[in-house]
Amino acid sequence: MKVFIFLPIVFFFSLSIFAQSKAKIGMNIEKVKQLYPTAKSSTYENTITLSYNDTLYGLSGEWGCRFENDKLNWIHFDRYIDKIEKQNFDKCLIATNNIIKDYTKAFGKPDTTIIGDTTFVDPYQKHHWGYDVIEARWNNFNGMKIKVEFTFFGGKGDYQFIVIINYFDKDYQYFD
């Protein structure tokens, strides 16, 4: 009987931390490499980015950890979907809502939650320029600004569903 109780608890806790990055703003590159030993490294000007693939609630995407002067200053997850259909919209919305629920359990209630249009509007049936779907922000959790968002991006006939997670230092000025 104890095994049956233990398994759901382990499963619940693994889901609740599933959408979180183990890395934290301010870590050095060696510590992050230990957390993600298979991450690929790239360099641009004076920054180094470690990136690795992950799947969050059915959305396969990529995490990036950017370092400047050996200090982690930006953590980023993104998933872009080009196939514009209700099924993919719903998949992004469900995943984003689950990530926000996970983050709320881990970080507390968001400082800001913005609910846009959570219904799928086919741009080929009813023209539009895209719209914001949902966004949640934590302005200072342990020195980090965190934003989770799902946007229906569109313009000039090019449309994408975009789910993004960003972590910045709490003093990062371009958070909006």
LOMAR-752436 format. One line per field, with one value per residue (C-alpha): residue in three letters; x, y, z. Coordinates in pm, 1 decimal, always signed. Layout:
% LOMAR-752436
code: c(ALA,...)
east: c(X,...)
north: c(Y,...)
up: c(Z,...)
% end
This chain:
% LOMAR-752436
code: c(MET,LYS,VAL,PHE,ILE,PHE,LEU,PRO,ILE,VAL,PHE,PHE,PHE,SER,LEU,SER,ILE,PHE,ALA,GLN,SER,LYS,ALA,LYS,ILE,GLY,MET,ASN,ILE,GLU,LYS,VAL,LYS,GLN,LEU,TYR,PRO,THR,ALA,LYS,SER,SER,THR,TYR,GLU,ASN,THR,ILE,THR,LEU,SER,TYR,ASN,ASP,THR,LEU,TYR,GLY,LEU,SER,GLY,GLU,TRP,GLY,CYS,ARG,PHE,GLU,ASN,ASP,LYS,LEU,ASN,TRP,ILE,HIS,PHE,ASP,ARG,TYR,ILE,ASP,LYS,ILE,GLU,LYS,GLN,ASN,PHE,ASP,LYS,CYS,LEU,ILE,ALA,THR,ASN,ASN,ILE,ILE,LYS,ASP,TYR,THR,LYS,ALA,PHE,GLY,LYS,PRO,ASP,THR,THR,ILE,ILE,GLY,ASP,THR,THR,PHE,VAL,ASP,PRO,TYR,GLN,LYS,HIS,HIS,TRP,GLY,TYR,ASP,VAL,ILE,GLU,ALA,ARG,TRP,ASN,ASN,PHE,ASN,GLY,MET,LYS,ILE,LYS,VAL,GLU,PHE,THR,PHE,PHE,GLY,GLY,LYS,GLY,ASP,TYR,GLN,PHE,ILE,VAL,ILE,ILE,ASN,TYR,PHE,ASP,LYS,ASP,TYR,GLN,TYR,PHE,ASP)
east: c(+0.0,+282.6,+430.2,+103.5,+95.6,+465.2,+449.7,+180.9,+368.2,+694.1,+507.6,+338.7,+664.4,+848.1,+575.6,+580.5,+952.1,+944.6,+910.4,+1173.6,+1533.3,+1782.9,+2018.8,+1987.0,+2086.2,+2437.1,+2579.3,+2913.3,+2947.0,+3118.0,+2832.8,+2573.7,+2778.8,+2762.2,+2382.5,+2355.2,+2657.3,+2516.4,+2454.9,+2611.8,+2820.5,+2826.3,+2999.3,+2887.7,+3098.1,+3158.0,+2883.4,+2871.4,+2544.0,+2485.8,+2179.3,+1997.2,+1666.5,+1383.6,+1012.8,+767.9,+417.3,+442.8,+621.8,+970.4,+1189.9,+1529.0,+1667.8,+1949.7,+2173.4,+2368.2,+2682.5,+2865.0,+3195.4,+3136.4,+2808.7,+2471.6,+2256.8,+1972.6,+1786.8,+1550.0,+1315.7,+1128.9,+905.6,+786.3,+514.4,+450.6,+155.7,-138.1,-430.6,-656.3,-491.0,-148.8,-301.2,-466.1,-143.0,+46.7,-226.3,-243.9,+135.8,+162.1,-111.8,+63.8,+398.3,+233.3,+74.1,+414.6,+582.1,+305.3,+361.6,+736.7,+757.1,+424.0,+148.5,+269.2,+308.3,+128.8,-97.7,-228.6,-501.1,-541.8,-753.0,-743.1,-951.3,-809.9,-888.8,-785.8,-610.1,-696.0,-1068.0,-1067.2,-762.5,-570.0,-214.6,-173.7,-247.8,-124.8,-277.9,-146.9,+146.0,+261.3,+545.5,+736.3,+923.3,+1170.6,+1189.5,+1527.2,+1681.9,+1530.0,+1262.7,+1069.1,+819.8,+611.8,+416.7,+219.3,+173.2,+1.0,+247.7,+139.3,+201.6,+208.1,+79.8,+344.5,+204.7,+354.8,+256.1,+533.0,+576.4,+861.6,+1008.3,+1262.7,+1466.9,+1666.5,+1846.0,+1594.2,+1758.3,+1722.9,+1566.5,+1412.1,+1175.0,+857.3)
north: c(+0.0,+243.7,+189.8,+291.7,+614.9,+686.1,+654.5,+923.1,+1156.5,+1107.8,+1153.5,+1473.4,+1626.2,+1536.2,+1715.9,+2017.3,+2077.2,+1956.5,+2297.3,+2466.6,+2526.0,+2381.2,+2663.9,+2995.6,+3346.6,+3425.6,+3071.0,+3023.7,+2825.8,+2522.8,+2472.4,+2489.6,+2245.5,+2002.5,+2035.5,+1988.0,+1786.2,+1734.4,+2106.5,+2248.9,+2563.0,+2859.6,+3196.0,+3535.6,+3843.8,+3839.5,+3589.1,+3210.2,+3019.6,+2662.4,+2506.4,+2176.2,+2029.5,+1953.9,+1874.1,+2060.7,+1916.9,+1783.6,+2090.2,+2006.1,+2312.3,+2441.9,+2589.9,+2840.4,+2963.7,+3277.4,+3381.4,+3709.4,+3725.9,+3368.0,+3469.9,+3329.6,+3631.4,+3488.9,+3157.3,+3105.8,+2832.6,+2859.9,+2654.7,+2786.7,+2601.5,+2690.1,+2457.5,+2683.2,+2471.1,+2450.8,+2132.2,+2303.1,+2616.5,+2405.4,+2212.0,+2538.7,+2678.4,+2363.0,+2345.2,+2714.9,+2684.9,+2382.3,+2563.0,+2860.8,+2624.7,+2463.2,+2799.4,+2922.7,+2621.8,+2679.7,+3061.1,+3175.0,+3372.6,+3567.6,+3942.6,+3990.4,+3763.3,+3884.1,+3682.1,+3772.2,+3583.9,+3214.6,+3103.0,+2991.2,+3229.1,+3081.6,+3366.6,+3209.6,+3223.0,+3556.3,+3772.7,+3905.8,+4011.9,+3764.6,+3824.3,+3768.8,+3459.4,+3438.7,+3567.4,+3538.7,+3732.5,+3702.4,+4029.5,+3912.6,+3549.3,+3487.1,+3769.9,+3660.8,+3804.6,+3522.0,+3541.6,+3265.2,+3354.6,+3210.7,+3436.7,+3381.6,+3571.2,+3691.9,+3931.7,+3943.0,+3587.5,+3437.8,+3291.3,+3100.3,+2985.9,+3080.6,+2958.3,+3129.5,+3118.8,+3382.5,+3422.3,+3742.0,+3912.2,+4110.0,+4434.6,+4353.8,+4667.9,+4533.0,+4281.1,+4407.0)
up: c(+0.0,+79.7,-266.9,-430.9,-229.3,-286.6,-667.8,-719.2,-484.2,-676.4,-1005.5,-879.5,-757.5,-1077.4,-1276.2,-1048.0,-1106.1,-1466.2,-1627.2,-1413.3,-1498.1,-1249.5,-1337.9,-1155.7,-1258.8,-1132.4,-1158.3,-1329.5,-1651.2,-1493.6,-1246.8,-1527.6,-1739.7,-1446.5,-1442.4,-1821.2,-1936.9,-2288.9,-2352.1,-2666.9,-2638.9,-2877.1,-2857.5,-2983.3,-2914.2,-2536.5,-2448.8,-2428.3,-2459.4,-2347.4,-2511.0,-2475.7,-2591.2,-2354.0,-2368.1,-2145.5,-2139.0,-2492.4,-2635.7,-2752.7,-2745.0,-2649.6,-2329.9,-2357.8,-2077.2,-2167.1,-1981.9,-1975.6,-1785.0,-1662.6,-1497.5,-1606.7,-1694.6,-1906.7,-1914.6,-2205.8,-2333.3,-2659.6,-2881.5,-3218.2,-3409.5,-3773.7,-3835.1,-3753.4,-3642.6,-3338.0,-3211.2,-3191.4,-3037.4,-2767.1,-2709.7,-2651.1,-2425.2,-2211.4,-2181.4,-2090.5,-1828.4,-1677.1,-1670.0,-1498.2,-1244.1,-1179.0,-1138.6,-909.7,-683.5,-686.0,-688.1,-545.9,-712.4,-1019.1,-973.9,-1304.1,-1506.4,-1840.2,-2007.4,-2372.1,-2623.5,-2526.9,-2824.8,-3157.1,-3441.3,-3775.1,-3959.9,-4294.1,-4208.1,-4020.9,-4091.7,-3791.5,-3700.3,-3416.7,-3051.0,-2697.4,-2540.7,-2182.4,-1981.1,-1618.7,-1453.1,-1130.0,-1073.7,-809.7,-710.4,-544.1,-743.9,-1076.0,-1303.0,-1466.3,-1752.1,-1913.0,-2224.8,-2513.5,-2815.1,-3148.7,-3365.8,-3704.5,-3984.4,-4362.6,-4394.9,-4164.5,-3842.0,-3550.4,-3204.3,-2962.0,-2604.8,-2423.0,-2073.3,-1968.8,-1651.4,-1598.7,-1313.3,-1101.2,-1218.8,-1590.7,-1737.1,-2061.9,-1900.5,-2072.8)
% end
